[in-house]
Amino acid sequence: GKSMRLPCPEDYLCAIVDYDLPDAPNGEAIDFAVKSYLPTIVTTARLDEDIRKAVLSRDVVDYIPKENAQIFDYLMRLIGRLEKNKTTGVLVINPKRNERSAMAALLRRHNFITYECATAAQAETLLDEHSHIKLVFVDSDIQDKPPTQFVAWLRKQYSKEDLAIIGIANDRNNLLSARFIKSGANDFVRKPYHLEEFLCRVNQNIELLENVETIRRTANTDYLTGLPNRRHFFYTVNKMQRNQPANQALALLDLDFFKAINDTHGHDAGDEVLKVVANRLAVMCADVIIARFGGEEFCLYLPDTTPHNAVSRLEDIRRNISEHPVKFGELTLNVTVSIGLTTRSDHNIQAMLTTADKLLYQAKHNGRNRVEHDAPSGS
């Protein structure tokens, strides 16, 4: 082929290269892409055993036969996987430097953020420091702690929904696979591992974690606004209250005359108002636990705040919403909120909600677009 300047790998996610090009009939274009440090996916119309070996002998991500009817679906999934892997950490624990370096290099080829160490103690430190590590390989040869015992310890610290563990051992050790799994590992790989099987197991375990996270996020998120829902709010706040915060506040916020917006302009307009208000709350309350409780009601929990600061902050929120109408098509919708705020730090979440609800009722009764609170005067 013609001489070409090597591309900058930071400018591209990956290279998709055909094995047989008119001026590079034997995979020479693959060498060019790999030499450019680009994650390389190979497509080929011919896939006999010789070509398969020739492709896999190079540092490629994967190969796809063109005869595969699902080629484009598979290719899109593979590209999506490479993009997601850029934020996913993988830890390889193996006392043999050459083995762990080879595995880490293979994982980096797939855009994973890789970490390497020789001992269980080093692994504990790395896991503490890097929360984006989602997969750990534990080799049976680690010396400072029995490997299955270390896996059991890891599983006590991290659930299967948060961290995948794959055990590794020599092919001759038939008992270790069951011991790894029973100790809490998600999977097991025998050495020497087959390249394609290894990568399938890696992707399968990572995708399982992502699927669980999607289910968890769906269960905890309000579908319309994207805010946490009531269920997640109680889970988060109850966990925080175990530390008995010295200062805390809770506010219930309710849109004024929201039913009139729905009745006059339709539910699409009402939904837009809810989404805009939710977005403003999310921006203004990044350090606050916030949730949509249902309908037009939102709840805010403010940990570690004084009564004075809580009142001031909720007044700012009320004012911001009232001063910025919501645009919906040709309509300009004026929106106000009523807020009930309690600053009783000696109360649990249920008692605070009851108090905030009574104060919210007072705000509605006293004219709306106001904050009613129980903060001591001069606090």
KEFIKE-216855 format. One line per 3 residues: number of its first residue (from 1); their letters; for each residue x, y, z of C-alpha. Coordinates in steps of 0.05 Angstrom, whole numbers. Each point is the difference from the previous one (the first is absolute). Last residue first. Layout:
N
NUM = A = X,Y,Z ~ ...;
//
This chain:
379
379 = SGS = -617,622,1285 ~ -31,68,15 ~ -70,-29,4;
376 = PAD = 0,-75,10 ~ -10,-38,-65 ~ -71,-29,-6;
373 = HEV = -11,17,-73 ~ -51,27,-50 ~ 29,19,-67;
370 = RNR = -43,39,-49 ~ -32,-2,-69 ~ -67,-18,31;
367 = GNH = -50,47,35 ~ 0,-18,74 ~ -39,-65,-9;
364 = KAQ = 51,-28,-50 ~ 58,18,46 ~ -37,-28,60;
361 = YLL = -11,-66,-37 ~ 75,-2,-15 ~ 13,10,74;
358 = KDA = -44,-60,17 ~ 36,-42,-53 ~ 68,22,28;
355 = TTL = -20,-24,69 ~ -23,-68,-25 ~ 62,-7,-43;
352 = MAQ = 45,17,59 ~ -34,-53,43 ~ 10,-52,-54;
349 = INH = 73,20,-10 ~ 19,-4,73 ~ -4,61,45;
346 = DSR = 53,32,44 ~ 25,44,-57 ~ -65,39,-4;
343 = TTL = 13,46,-59 ~ -67,-7,-34 ~ -18,33,-66;
340 = GIS = -68,2,-35 ~ 5,31,-69 ~ -50,29,-49;
337 = VTV = 21,6,-72 ~ -12,49,-57 ~ -4,-8,-75;
334 = NLT = -16,50,-54 ~ -11,-36,-66 ~ 21,33,-65;
331 = LEG = -34,-35,-58 ~ 21,0,-73 ~ 32,-68,7;
328 = FKV = 9,-11,75 ~ 44,51,34 ~ 2,-2,76;
325 = PHE = 2,66,37 ~ 63,19,39 ~ -13,47,59;
322 = SIN = -45,-47,39 ~ 49,-58,-5 ~ 59,41,22;
319 = RRI = -38,32,58 ~ -22,-67,29 ~ 71,-28,-7;
316 = DEL = 31,62,33 ~ -51,-4,57 ~ 18,-73,9;
313 = RSV = 74,19,7 ~ -13,55,50 ~ -44,-45,43;
310 = ANH = 52,-56,-1 ~ 57,48,15 ~ -36,28,61;
307 = PTT = -18,-70,25 ~ 73,-21,-5 ~ 21,-53,-50;
304 = DPL = 35,-66,6 ~ -51,-41,-40 ~ -52,34,-44;
301 = YLC = -56,-48,-21 ~ -43,25,-57 ~ -69,-27,-20;
298 = FEE = -40,14,-63 ~ -75,1,-12 ~ -35,12,-67;
295 = GGF = -24,-71,-8 ~ 45,-46,38 ~ 57,4,50;
292 = RAI = 50,27,-49 ~ 66,-5,36 ~ 58,42,27;
289 = IVD = 58,-14,45 ~ 39,65,0 ~ 71,16,-24;
286 = ACM = -21,12,-73 ~ -59,41,24 ~ -3,59,-48;
283 = VAL = 12,-41,-63 ~ -45,-58,21 ~ -54,48,23;
280 = RNA = 3,36,-67 ~ -5,-66,-37 ~ -60,-22,41;
277 = VVK = -35,67,-13 ~ 11,-9,-75 ~ -23,-72,0;
274 = LVE = -63,14,41 ~ -18,60,-44 ~ 10,-43,-63;
271 = DGA = -45,-54,28 ~ -54,51,14 ~ 4,26,-71;
268 = DHG = -6,-71,-27 ~ -58,-11,48 ~ -44,53,-33;
265 = HTD = -1,76,-2 ~ -60,18,43 ~ -13,-63,40;
262 = NIA = 74,-18,9 ~ 19,71,19 ~ -60,6,46;
259 = KFF = 21,-64,35 ~ 67,32,15 ~ -31,57,38;
256 = DLD = 62,8,43 ~ 57,-50,-7 ~ 16,-36,65;
253 = LLA = 66,-1,38 ~ 10,-41,63 ~ 62,19,38;
250 = LAQ = 45,-36,49 ~ 55,28,44 ~ 61,-27,35;
247 = NAP = 50,19,54 ~ 34,-46,49 ~ -3,-59,-48;
244 = QNR = -15,-66,36 ~ 47,-46,-40 ~ -58,-48,-12;
241 = QMK = -35,59,-32 ~ 40,-8,-64 ~ -25,-71,-11;
238 = NVT = -72,23,12 ~ 11,57,-50 ~ 25,-45,-56;
235 = YFF = -52,-55,6 ~ -56,50,10 ~ 19,40,-61;
232 = HRR = 9,-63,-43 ~ -72,-20,13 ~ -28,70,-11;
229 = NPL = 33,6,-69 ~ 68,28,-20 ~ -6,53,-54;
226 = GTL = -3,-18,-74 ~ -61,45,-8 ~ -50,-46,-33;
223 = YDT = 23,-71,18 ~ 15,15,73 ~ 63,-38,16;
220 = NAT = 16,-54,52 ~ -28,-62,-36 ~ 27,23,-67;
217 = RRI = 69,13,31 ~ 1,-70,31 ~ -22,-33,-64;
214 = TEV = 53,38,-39 ~ 53,-17,52 ~ -19,-74,-4;
211 = NEL = 8,4,-76 ~ 67,34,7 ~ 26,-53,48;
208 = LEI = -23,-55,-49 ~ 34,38,-57 ~ 66,-1,38;
205 = NQN = -5,-75,14 ~ -18,-18,-72 ~ 54,46,-28;
202 = VRC = 55,-33,41 ~ -26,-70,-14 ~ -2,13,-75;
199 = LFE = 70,30,3 ~ 28,-63,33 ~ -37,-46,-48;
196 = ELH = 29,37,-60 ~ 72,-2,27 ~ 0,-72,24;
193 = YPK = 28,-3,70 ~ 65,-35,20 ~ -21,-1,54;
190 = RVF = -72,-14,22 ~ -51,54,9 ~ -53,3,55;
187 = DNA = -64,40,11 ~ -40,41,49 ~ 45,-13,59;
184 = GSK = -33,-5,68 ~ 37,-54,39 ~ -43,-54,-32;
181 = IFR = 23,23,-69 ~ 74,-1,19 ~ -7,-68,33;
178 = ASL = -35,-28,-61 ~ 55,24,-46 ~ 55,-22,48;
175 = LNN = -16,-74,-4 ~ 24,-13,-71 ~ 71,25,9;
172 = RDN = 35,-25,-63 ~ -24,58,-43 ~ 37,50,43;
169 = AIG = -41,50,39 ~ -38,65,-8 ~ -60,25,40;
166 = IIA = -47,53,-28 ~ -32,51,47 ~ -55,49,-21;
163 = LDE = -13,61,44 ~ -62,41,15 ~ -59,-47,-10;
160 = KSY = 40,-59,25 ~ 7,37,66 ~ 65,32,23;
157 = QKR = 32,-4,70 ~ -24,-70,19 ~ 15,-23,-71;
154 = LWA = 71,25,5 ~ 11,-40,64 ~ -26,-64,-34;
151 = VFQ = 46,14,-59 ~ 59,8,48 ~ -16,-67,32;
148 = TPP = -4,-31,-69 ~ 69,28,-16 ~ 35,-20,66;
145 = KDQ = 33,65,23 ~ 70,29,-9 ~ 20,-48,-56;
142 = IDS = -43,12,-62 ~ 6,-61,-45 ~ -75,-14,-8;
139 = DVF = -7,64,-42 ~ -55,48,18 ~ -28,41,-58;
136 = VLK = -41,59,23 ~ -56,35,-38 ~ -37,65,15;
133 = IHS = 56,47,18 ~ -32,69,-4 ~ 7,10,75;
130 = HED = 75,8,-5 ~ 37,15,65 ~ -32,-52,45;
127 = LLT = 6,-53,-55 ~ 73,17,-10 ~ 15,-6,74;
124 = EAQ = -35,-68,6 ~ 38,-24,-62 ~ 67,17,31;
121 = AAT = -17,-43,60 ~ -23,-57,-44 ~ 68,-1,-34;
118 = ACE = 33,8,-68 ~ -34,61,-29 ~ -27,26,-66;
115 = YTI = -51,53,-18 ~ -35,8,-67 ~ -47,53,-28;
112 = FNH = -35,-40,-54 ~ 5,23,-72 ~ -5,-70,-31;
109 = RRL = 74,-1,-16 ~ 9,20,72 ~ -29,-67,20;
106 = LAA = 51,-38,-42 ~ 57,42,28 ~ -25,-15,71;
103 = MAS = 0,-75,-15 ~ 71,2,-27 ~ 24,42,59;
100 = REN = -33,-48,49 ~ 36,-60,-31 ~ 68,34,-7;
97 = RKP = -2,27,71 ~ -15,-66,35 ~ -30,18,68;
94 = NIV = -70,7,-31 ~ -56,48,17 ~ -30,33,-61;
91 = LVG = -47,59,14 ~ -50,25,-53 ~ -27,71,-2;
88 = TTK = -57,24,-43 ~ -4,72,-26 ~ 30,-13,-69;
85 = NKE = -36,-68,-1 ~ -65,35,-17 ~ 26,25,-68;
82 = LRG = 31,-68,-18 ~ -66,-34,18 ~ -40,47,-44;
79 = ILR = 47,-17,-58 ~ -10,-74,13 ~ -76,7,4;
76 = MLY = 0,39,-66 ~ 43,-53,-33 ~ -45,-57,24;
73 = DFI = -62,35,-27 ~ 37,14,-65 ~ 25,-71,-9;
70 = QAN = -65,-34,18 ~ -6,-38,-65 ~ 70,-27,11;
67 = EKP = 30,-12,-70 ~ 43,61,11 ~ 39,-38,53;
64 = IYD = 15,45,60 ~ 68,5,34 ~ 16,25,70;
61 = VVD = 42,50,39 ~ 63,-10,-40 ~ 72,-8,24;
58 = RSL = 22,-44,-59 ~ 6,-76,4 ~ -76,-1,4;
55 = VAK = -6,23,-72 ~ 51,-49,-28 ~ -31,-57,40;
52 = RID = -69,16,-29 ~ 30,6,-69 ~ 32,-69,5;
49 = EDL = -63,-31,29 ~ -44,23,-57 ~ -38,65,7;
46 = RAT = -10,34,-67 ~ -44,62,-7 ~ 38,34,56;
43 = TVI = -12,55,50 ~ 53,19,51 ~ -11,44,61;
40 = TPL = 62,40,23 ~ 10,39,64 ~ 47,54,-27;
37 = YSK = 73,2,23 ~ 22,25,-69 ~ 40,-64,-9;
34 = VAF = -65,-38,9 ~ -33,40,-56 ~ 59,-10,-48;
31 = DIA = 6,-73,17 ~ -73,-10,-15 ~ 9,34,-67;
28 = EGN = 52,-54,-18 ~ -54,-53,8 ~ 21,-43,-58;
25 = PAD = -33,34,-60 ~ 27,71,13 ~ -6,40,-64;
22 = PLD = -68,-28,-20 ~ -21,-9,73 ~ -8,-69,33;
19 = YDV = -2,2,76 ~ -50,58,3 ~ 14,49,56;
16 = IAC = -45,34,51 ~ 45,47,41 ~ -18,22,70;
13 = LYD = -22,58,44 ~ 39,51,-41 ~ 34,67,12;
10 = EPC = 40,-24,60 ~ 34,-52,-45 ~ 34,55,-42;
7 = PLR = 3,-27,-71 ~ 65,-28,-30 ~ 18,35,-65;
4 = MSK = -12,-45,-59 ~ 45,-34,-51 ~ -41,-31,-55;
1 = G = -19,-73,4;
//
